[in-house]
Amino acid sequence: MARVHSATSLKRLARDPLGFIWRYAIGMRPVPLAQQPLALDPLMFGELVHELLRRTVDALEPNPGFVRASRDEIEIALSAARDEVRERWPVERPVPPSLLWFHTLEEAMRRTLRGLTIDESFQSGTRSWTELEFGADGSVRADAPWQDRAVVIGQAKLRLGGRMDRVDLGAGGDRIRISDYKTGASPANATNIVLDRGRELQRVLYAVAVRQLMPDATTVISRLVFLDGTSEPYQLKGDVLEVAATDVARFLDFACALIRSGNACPGPDARDRYNDLRLALPADIDSYFQRKGAAFKDMSRDLSQLWGQA
């Protein structure tokens, strides 16, 4: 529990306490398959888009500055980023055959360009960073807008670290905007999503981190940007964000208490078809949850409030 947690590990803690123990205490991992794919899986495709975003924004900062760059300047920087990635990735990891790799890069470029050109004006003199780390015990880059120090969540004092896809800081230092890029299409109910039953904690956790790292910031906006579609970014700010931050801290405290009491039971993510620890559960999972369901529900009564909260 004393490790530096990511938003991903805290999501697993909140939605599958038993899976959290398996992954982070016992060290269970799925076996990776290093064969040449015909297509990148969603996780690796997301990494590709994030790599293009990072290289493009970094090429435009500090001059002329990403926020001040014209669309032509953004497209030129993005093309250069694509050329670098096209040569480098096949050396470092499995990628599809050449023709499919070309089309994959073009699709990644399309989504990246949307993410880079969707924004409304934030503030003149804004500085932008991509893949900006925090809470990582000294590995924060020298030009970051904050000094690296511990970020803690809730009464349990869970230590949080991570890497923010993009951070925009207004010239006065009092306005900050955090962007989390999603490579898929926005869900039908995205406007109403705040915590999404514990599946969407990252926006809130990163806002909490910024509040602690930059206490003088009076305006914090944390948003989801879906790159495959036409939707505007989905923002959390003001009172809605403050209430969500309080709720997240409270539910994570419940999850910690559950684990420390020795009652780390499976949560809703244990039954997800894409659960990478599914093999460790009983083969007849439906019968398992029928037999144990009442006991699991009783143990996780406090935490389960999160699993029904939008």
Protein Blocks (a to p, Z undefined) as FASTA:
>chain_A
ZZccdfklmmmmmmommlmmmmmmnopacdddddddfbdcfklmmmmmmmmmmmmmmmmp
cbebjklpcfklmmmmmmmmmmmmmmmmmmmpccddfklmmmmmmmmmmmmmmmmmmpcc
fbehiacdehiaehkgopacfkbcbdcddddehjkopacddddfbacddfkopaccdddd
dfbdcdfklmmpmnlnolammlmmmmmmmmmmmmmbmbdcdddddfbdjbdcdddehjll
mmmmmmmmmmmmmmmmmmmnopaccdfklmpmklcklmmpcfblmlmmmmmmmmmmmmmm
mmmmmmmcZZ
